[in-house]
Amino acid sequence: MKCFLCLGTNLGDRRRNLERARRRLEAAGLEVLRASSVYRTEPVDWPGQPWFLNQVLKVETSLGPQEVLELAKSIEAEMKRVTTFEKGPRTIDIDILLAGDAVIDTPVLTIPHPRLAKRNFVLIPLVEIASRAVHPVLRKTVRELARESPDHAAVFKQGSRRPGKDGHSVGARSRRKSS
């Protein structure tokens, strides 16, 4: 199964946290087929916390979606993720965005990720590596979702001083909304 994972971190050595999570995923047998650039992203739900680093990975695995979720949660625990409050600061967060064309809705797992179409910190890196991937419920490409995103939080490609345009037509959506 091919799936897309989003890695996010806003505590500690953020770059190292992303690298450690990726190495742990690979050690567990997930083959990383593509990796987006690393993006510095503005917190969406709790703006007072440190900014995040986010990266999207396209992986191939023999594991099923529930097993990938269990692996992600075990890596988060190994890396000392502590949930102080929902959407709060974290050493690592690993979310399953898409898993092939699977549609799953259980109390513990929802695929596609329920906020995928509304989060630039996921959409912009996903457009970079899979702009033609199709959301199996909304039946739109990732590029279309990024263009329509209601999110105005800032997303900067690492090494860039401007919001995440970087060759994508979603840059205007990644700028902060004027108050």
Secondary structure, 3 states (H helix, E strand, C coil): CEEEEEEEECCCCHHHHHHHHHHHHHHCCCEEEEECCCEEECCCCCCCCCCEEEEEEEEECCCCHHHHHHHHHHHHHHCCCCCCCCCCCCCCEEEEEEECCCCEECCCCEECCCCHHHCHHHHHHHHHHHCCCECCCCCCEHHHHHHHCCCCCCEEECCCCCECCCCCCCHHHHCCCCC
